[in-house]
Amino acid sequence: MKISKIITAEPFNKLFPCKDSVLSNLTSNMRSTGFDPCHPVILWKGQNILIDGHTRVEAARLAGLQEIDVVERDFTDDDDALSYAIRCQRDRRNLTDAEIMSCVDALDELRQRGGDHCSEKAKASLEATAPAGKSAEATAKLIGTSRVKVEKIRAVKANATLEVKKAVEDGKLTINRAYNTLKKSTPKAAPAEAPKPKSPKPATLRSLWISATKDERARFLAWVDQERAKDLPKAEESDVYAVVRKLKRILKQRPQSLQYAVGEIKSLEARR
């Protein structure tokens, strides 16, 4: 196929940037021996989009070649094509941290916008809406790295400074060192305040009644009966009688529901 008919497009053309040293060697070889038909580039069938072989195509252009060998493949969508491009590079060599971060970035961006521009299938993809943990596992499996590394890359992309990100992209800083730098620069959360001790609940009349002796209970009931005959001042009479009636009724009929505090009993005791 003529090189002029081959189309380069994102995210495929930015996934694995051409290294100057590799490009220079390939260009020199192609000028001497031409394009090696044993290593054709991969195109998206029907669209002529270059999926794998960007360095070889650029070397062929620089070498002055007009045509190169290609293989056309069907892909269901951008996600399918991108996964294929990553697998090709993954199986061919060990990816650097910069390349792994580029892959994670491309996959995340593609899935955030719905999966692809060519079909509706990726928009219904499970991974496109998967929880972060499951998404990291699927991405790690495709790239050939660990889930932890993918999560570290996402943390660096989301929170690191531009200088740190650029250092990783340029191969000057590993993912682990970038992540550790991020951890050191993140302020630690203030320790949570200790819960305030709860105020002790006042003793209830029921608890006093249960703990009282038989003699104490008898004296208390006798006192309740005697209060009615007392000649109390008018200002206090209605208040004391109302409390006495409630206490006596509750003691006799519903002892399980008593909720009167010790203070109420002591106030009545003080008026005797």
Secondary structure by P-SEA (a helix, b strand, c coil): cccccccccccccccccccaaaaaaaaaaaacccccccbbbbcccccccccccaaaaaaaaaacccbbbbbbbbbccaaaaaaaaaaaaaaaccccaaaaaaaaaaaaaaaaaccccccccccccccccccaaaaaaaaaaaacccaaaaaaaaaaaccccaaaaaaaaaccccaaaaaaaaaaacccccccccccccccccccaaaaaaaccaaaaaaaaaaaaaccccccccccaaaaaaaaaaaaaaaccccccccccaaaaaaaaaac
